[in-house]
C-alpha cells in the first residue's frame, strides 16, 4: 500500500509539474507578446486579460505543495504504520511512526543507488527496510548484528551472544549483553489450538489476574541491554522458536554477518519473522531509522480501532 501511494504521489507531482511549467511559460510568453504589440498597455491589465481554464490554475497551485511533500517523504521523513506484532512491546499494532530517511544516506529515487552516505546503522537501532525476499514489502526490526559480527542465539534461554568484528579479526571478544529477570507480561500469544508450534495467530492483551485460554500462552517480559541500548523484549520460555536459516559452514542458530549486510530481530522474539528465518538484510535495502511514534490507535491486528493511545506518542527507545 505504501509503495502504491508513493507511485501515485510521484505520478501526480510529475503531471502537475508539467502543467505548472507549461502554464507559467505560456503565461509569460502571452503577456510579453501583448505588451510588445501595445507599448502603452499596463502590465497588470494584461495579466488580468489572459484567461485560463480553472483546472490549470488548480493544478499549478498544488504542484509546489506536492513537490515539497514528495521531497520530504523521499529524502527526509516518511510516516509508516505498524501492521504486525513483531516489535512488541516497543511498537504496537496501530502505532504510526516517523522514519528518518536520511539517517543512513540519500538514495536515488528510481534505482535506490546511494548518492550520499550520512551514517551507518548502530546496534540497537529500529530500522525500516525492504524485505529481502520481496522488496515491495517494508519490514521493521531491530539491528542486532553489524557487518562482520558473529551472532549466536540460544532458543531455549532466548538469549544472544555477539562477537563484534569476528569476520575481520576472528576474535572471540563477547559483546556485553545483559538481561533482567523475567516477569509475567500482560500480553498473550494466541495459537491455532491444533498446532501450537507453527500457526501463530497474534498477540493480545490479557490482564494478569485473568486466566489465559487454552489456545494461548502468556508471554514473559524482560529488559535486554546491548552495550548501552536498553529495550524490552517479549518471550515465551516454554516455547522453542525454530530458526530456519542455517548459514553454510556454521551450526544452527549461529550466523556471521557478511560485509554490507545486517542481522535483524523483532523484540517479540517468539513471534517475529526475522533474520533467524530468512537471513541477512543488504545495506541497499535500508529505508531509514524509526525515531518516534507520532500517533497511535488502540487496536489489535485485523481489527477496527477502539480508541486513541495518546500516552504512546513520543520518541522510540
Backbone torsions as a table, in degrees:
resi	resn	phi	psi	omega
1	UNK	NA	-42.2	-179.6
2	UNK	-63.8	-40.4	179.8
3	UNK	-66.6	-38.9	178.0
4	UNK	-63.5	-43.3	178.2
5	UNK	-60.8	-41.5	-179.4
6	UNK	-64.2	-42.3	178.7
7	UNK	-63.4	-44.4	179.8
8	UNK	-63.5	-43.9	179.0
9	UNK	-60.5	-44.2	179.9
10	UNK	-63.8	-42.7	-178.7
11	UNK	-64.7	-45.8	-179.9
12	UNK	-64.2	-41.0	178.8
13	UNK	-62.5	-41.5	179.5
14	UNK	-63.7	-45.5	-178.3
15	UNK	-65.6	-47.5	179.5
16	UNK	-66.2	-29.3	177.2
17	UNK	-66.1	-42.2	177.4
18	UNK	-62.6	-44.1	179.0
19	UNK	-62.5	-41.0	179.8
20	UNK	-61.7	-44.0	-179.4
21	UNK	-66.0	-48.7	-179.2
22	UNK	-61.8	-44.0	-178.3
23	UNK	-60.7	-45.7	-177.1
24	UNK	-69.9	-42.1	179.8
25	UNK	-68.8	-39.2	178.4
26	UNK	-66.0	-40.5	179.2
27	UNK	-62.6	-46.9	179.8
28	UNK	-63.1	-41.2	-179.0
29	UNK	-64.4	-47.5	-179.0
30	UNK	-63.5	-42.4	-179.8
31	UNK	-63.3	-46.8	-178.6
32	UNK	-65.2	-35.5	180.0
33	UNK	-65.0	-42.6	-180.0
34	UNK	-67.4	-38.6	179.4
35	UNK	-66.2	-37.5	179.9
36	UNK	-63.4	-40.4	-178.1
37	UNK	-76.8	-21.4	-179.9
38	UNK	-136.9	95.6	-174.7
39	UNK	-65.6	-24.2	-174.8
40	UNK	-90.0	-7.0	-177.4
41	UNK	-72.4	144.0	-179.8
42	UNK	-82.9	137.4	-175.7
43	UNK	-58.0	-41.3	-179.0
44	UNK	-63.7	-38.8	179.3
45	UNK	-65.4	-36.0	177.7
46	UNK	-63.5	-45.2	-178.3
47	UNK	-62.6	-37.8	179.7
48	UNK	-73.6	-25.7	-177.1
49	UNK	-79.1	-21.2	-178.6
50	UNK	-78.8	114.1	-178.8
51	UNK	-95.7	141.9	179.8
52	UNK	-139.3	147.1	174.9
53	UNK	-58.9	143.6	-176.6
54	UNK	-62.3	-32.8	-178.0
55	UNK	-67.7	-28.4	176.9
56	UNK	-68.5	-44.3	177.0
57	UNK	-61.6	-39.6	-179.1
58	UNK	-64.2	-46.9	179.3
59	UNK	-62.9	-41.4	-179.2
60	UNK	-65.6	-36.0	-176.9
61	UNK	-74.3	-31.2	-178.2
62	UNK	-86.8	-15.3	-178.2
63	UNK	-57.3	-49.1	-179.8
64	UNK	-58.3	-36.5	179.7
65	UNK	-66.7	-46.3	179.3
66	UNK	-63.2	-38.3	-179.9
67	UNK	-63.4	-41.7	179.1
68	UNK	-65.1	-44.1	179.2
69	UNK	-60.8	-43.8	-178.5
70	UNK	-64.5	-42.4	179.9
71	UNK	-65.1	-46.3	-179.9
72	UNK	-62.0	-45.8	-177.8
73	UNK	-67.4	-32.6	-176.2
74	UNK	-82.0	-35.6	-170.5
75	UNK	-120.7	-17.6	-171.6
76	UNK	-116.1	-72.4	-180.0
77	UNK	-134.1	146.4	176.6
78	UNK	-138.9	133.2	177.9
79	UNK	-83.1	144.3	175.8
80	UNK	-135.7	153.2	173.5
81	UNK	-108.6	137.0	178.1
82	UNK	-79.5	116.6	-174.8
83	UNK	-101.3	-2.9	-172.4
84	UNK	-137.9	179.4	-177.6
85	UNK	-99.9	3.0	-167.9
86	UNK	-67.1	-21.6	-179.2
87	UNK	-106.1	15.1	174.8
88	UNK	-68.2	146.7	4.2
89	UNK	-90.3	2.8	-179.0
90	UNK	-65.3	-47.4	179.1
91	UNK	-124.2	133.4	-177.5
92	UNK	-108.5	155.1	173.4
93	UNK	-56.8	126.3	-177.7
94	UNK	103.8	-8.7	175.1
95	UNK	-74.2	141.6	172.7
96	UNK	-111.0	121.1	-173.6
97	UNK	-113.4	160.0	175.5
98	UNK	-110.6	127.8	-176.9
99	UNK	-109.3	128.1	178.5
100	UNK	-82.1	104.6	-173.7
101	UNK	-71.9	-28.4	-175.7
102	UNK	-91.6	8.2	-176.2
103	UNK	-60.2	-37.6	-176.0
104	UNK	-115.8	-7.3	177.4
105	UNK	150.9	163.1	176.1
106	UNK	-101.0	129.8	-175.3
107	UNK	-118.0	152.3	173.2
108	UNK	-64.0	135.6	-174.1
109	UNK	-68.5	-27.1	-175.5
110	UNK	-89.9	-55.4	-175.0
111	UNK	-96.0	-8.9	-178.0
112	UNK	61.8	25.1	175.0
113	UNK	-73.0	138.1	180.0
114	UNK	-66.7	122.5	178.2
115	UNK	-95.2	-39.4	-179.1
116	UNK	-149.9	118.2	179.6
117	UNK	-83.2	127.2	-177.7
118	UNK	-113.6	-6.0	179.9
119	UNK	169.3	177.0	178.6
120	UNK	-124.5	148.6	174.8
121	UNK	-59.8	141.4	175.7
122	UNK	-104.4	151.3	177.7
123	UNK	-61.0	124.9	-177.4
124	UNK	105.6	-14.3	176.6
125	UNK	-62.7	145.3	170.8
126	UNK	-97.1	120.6	-167.4
127	UNK	-125.8	138.1	168.9
128	UNK	-94.0	134.0	-177.7
129	UNK	-148.4	163.0	175.5
130	UNK	-78.8	125.5	179.9
131	UNK	-58.9	120.5	-175.7
132	UNK	-56.3	-31.6	-179.8
133	UNK	-76.7	-24.0	179.9
134	UNK	-154.6	91.3	-174.9
135	UNK	-61.9	-9.5	177.1
136	UNK	-76.9	-9.7	-178.1
137	UNK	-107.2	133.2	175.2
138	UNK	-92.5	133.1	174.5
139	UNK	-113.7	156.9	172.2
140	UNK	-132.4	125.1	-179.6
141	UNK	-146.6	178.1	177.0
142	UNK	-101.2	138.1	176.9
143	UNK	-72.3	119.5	178.7
144	UNK	-107.1	-44.1	-177.3
145	UNK	-119.3	133.5	176.6
146	UNK	-96.8	165.7	179.3
147	UNK	-53.1	128.6	179.4
148	UNK	93.7	-10.7	-179.0
149	UNK	-74.5	148.9	168.1
150	UNK	-103.9	127.0	-177.3
151	UNK	-112.2	129.8	172.5
152	UNK	-124.9	124.9	179.8
153	UNK	-116.2	125.5	177.5
154	UNK	-92.4	106.2	-174.5
155	UNK	-72.7	-12.9	178.0
156	UNK	-88.8	-47.5	177.6
157	UNK	-82.6	-14.4	-177.3
158	UNK	61.3	41.4	-177.2
159	UNK	-125.4	152.7	-178.4
160	UNK	-105.2	147.7	166.9
161	UNK	-128.9	127.8	-176.8
162	UNK	-126.7	132.1	177.0
163	UNK	-115.1	100.0	-175.8
164	UNK	-63.3	144.8	175.4
165	UNK	55.7	28.6	-178.6
166	UNK	-62.4	-35.5	-178.1
167	UNK	-66.1	-28.8	-177.5
168	UNK	-89.5	-48.8	-172.1
169	UNK	-106.0	-7.6	-174.9
170	UNK	55.9	30.5	-176.5
171	UNK	-81.0	147.2	175.3
172	UNK	-107.2	26.3	175.4
173	UNK	-69.7	118.2	-174.8
174	UNK	-86.3	130.2	176.0
175	UNK	-67.1	143.8	179.4
176	UNK	-72.2	108.9	176.4
177	UNK	-127.5	123.8	-179.5
178	UNK	-124.4	154.6	-179.5
179	UNK	-129.7	139.0	175.2
180	UNK	-79.3	172.5	177.3
181	UNK	-67.6	148.4	178.0
182	UNK	-70.4	143.6	171.8
183	UNK	-138.6	152.4	179.8
184	UNK	-64.6	140.9	-179.9
185	UNK	-106.9	156.5	175.5
186	UNK	-76.2	-6.4	-177.3
187	UNK	-96.8	136.9	178.1
188	UNK	-123.5	141.2	-179.7
189	UNK	-98.3	120.1	-177.9
190	UNK	-94.2	137.4	-178.5
191	UNK	-121.2	171.5	164.4
192	UNK	-74.8	121.6	-173.0
193	UNK	-61.0	-23.3	-179.2
194	UNK	-81.8	-14.4	-176.5
195	UNK	-156.2	79.2	-171.4
196	UNK	-75.1	-7.4	-178.0
197	UNK	-89.7	-18.9	-172.6
198	UNK	-121.9	-41.3	-168.3
199	UNK	-95.6	79.6	178.8
200	UNK	-75.5	135.7	-174.8
201	UNK	-112.2	-7.8	177.0
202	UNK	132.5	167.4	-177.7
203	UNK	-110.8	126.9	-177.7
204	UNK	-130.8	155.1	-176.5
205	UNK	-86.5	128.8	175.8
206	UNK	-133.6	126.1	-178.0
207	UNK	-56.0	147.6	-177.0
208	UNK	-63.8	-22.8	179.0
209	UNK	-93.7	7.1	177.1
210	UNK	-102.2	151.1	175.8
211	UNK	-78.2	142.4	179.4
212	UNK	-86.5	133.7	179.9
213	UNK	-61.4	166.2	-178.5
214	UNK	-65.0	-25.5	-178.0
215	UNK	-96.3	25.2	179.9
216	UNK	-145.9	160.2	175.7
217	UNK	-130.6	131.9	177.8
218	UNK	-71.5	134.5	-179.3
219	UNK	-87.1	160.6	174.1
220	UNK	-109.4	155.6	-176.6
221	UNK	-125.9	142.9	176.2
222	UNK	-154.4	165.3	178.6
223	UNK	-99.1	128.2	174.3
224	UNK	-105.6	131.8	179.7
225	UNK	-118.5	110.2	175.7
226	UNK	-98.2	105.1	-171.8
227	UNK	56.7	-112.2	-177.6
228	UNK	-103.0	1.1	-177.1
229	UNK	-93.3	117.0	177.9
230	UNK	-105.3	137.5	175.1
231	UNK	-156.6	153.0	178.6
232	UNK	-82.3	144.7	174.0
233	UNK	-130.5	154.3	175.7
234	UNK	-109.5	136.2	176.0
235	UNK	-142.6	165.0	170.8
236	UNK	-124.5	102.1	-174.1
237	UNK	-54.1	-34.6	-174.6
238	UNK	-86.0	1.4	179.6
239	UNK	-109.6	129.9	177.7
240	UNK	-91.5	115.2	-179.6
241	UNK	-88.4	120.1	-179.4
242	UNK	-75.5	143.9	171.1
243	UNK	-108.9	121.2	-174.1
244	UNK	-91.2	-21.6	-176.1
245	UNK	-95.3	111.9	176.6
246	UNK	-109.3	117.8	-179.0
247	UNK	-74.1	133.4	179.7
248	UNK	-54.1	132.8	177.9
249	UNK	87.5	-2.7	-178.8
250	UNK	-122.4	160.9	176.8
251	UNK	-73.2	165.2	174.3
252	UNK	-60.7	144.8	179.7
253	UNK	65.6	21.8	172.9
254	UNK	-127.9	135.9	-179.6
255	UNK	-143.9	145.6	171.2
256	UNK	-115.5	121.4	-174.1
257	UNK	-74.9	123.0	179.4
258	UNK	-68.3	164.6	175.2
259	UNK	-58.4	143.3	177.9
260	UNK	59.3	31.0	174.9
261	UNK	-134.8	164.6	-178.6
262	UNK	-138.7	151.6	178.9
263	UNK	-106.4	121.0	-174.1
264	UNK	-113.9	143.6	174.7
265	UNK	-140.7	149.2	174.2
266	UNK	-85.0	153.9	178.5
267	UNK	-73.7	-21.1	174.0
268	UNK	-88.8	80.2	-163.4
269	UNK	-60.7	-28.9	-179.7
270	UNK	-99.7	11.9	177.1
271	UNK	-148.2	54.0	-178.7
272	UNK	-141.5	125.1	174.3
273	UNK	-88.0	101.2	-172.4
274	UNK	-138.6	-160.2	-173.9
275	UNK	-59.3	-22.7	176.9
276	UNK	-64.7	-26.5	-175.9
277	UNK	-98.9	-34.9	-172.9
278	UNK	-128.8	0.7	173.6
279	UNK	104.4	-151.0	-168.1
280	UNK	-98.0	160.2	178.5
281	UNK	-104.6	118.7	176.8
282	UNK	-64.5	148.0	-180.0
283	UNK	-56.7	-35.1	-177.9
284	UNK	-66.8	-18.0	-178.7
285	UNK	-85.1	-8.0	-177.3
286	UNK	-68.8	133.0	178.6
287	UNK	-99.7	-44.3	180.0
288	UNK	168.9	178.8	-176.8
289	UNK	-104.0	129.9	177.3
290	UNK	-73.8	127.1	-174.7
291	UNK	-116.7	-26.0	-178.1
292	UNK	-160.3	158.6	169.9
293	UNK	-96.8	118.7	-177.3
294	UNK	-101.3	-11.5	176.8
295	UNK	-164.2	153.2	-179.6
296	UNK	-150.4	128.2	176.2
297	UNK	-101.5	137.3	178.0
298	UNK	-79.1	100.8	-176.7
299	UNK	-155.3	159.5	170.7
300	UNK	-106.0	166.8	-178.4
301	UNK	-58.4	134.0	177.1
302	UNK	62.6	23.6	177.9
303	UNK	-125.6	158.1	176.8
304	UNK	-74.3	145.9	178.4
305	UNK	-66.3	149.5	179.6
306	UNK	-114.0	-0.9	-179.4
307	UNK	174.4	-170.5	179.7
308	UNK	-119.8	135.1	179.7
309	UNK	-102.1	80.9	-178.1
310	UNK	-64.5	-28.5	-177.6
311	UNK	-66.7	-16.5	-177.7
312	UNK	-88.6	-10.0	-177.9
313	UNK	-70.1	127.6	-179.8
314	UNK	153.0	-172.0	-177.8
315	UNK	-71.6	153.9	-178.8
316	UNK	-101.0	136.9	176.3
317	UNK	-87.6	NA	NA
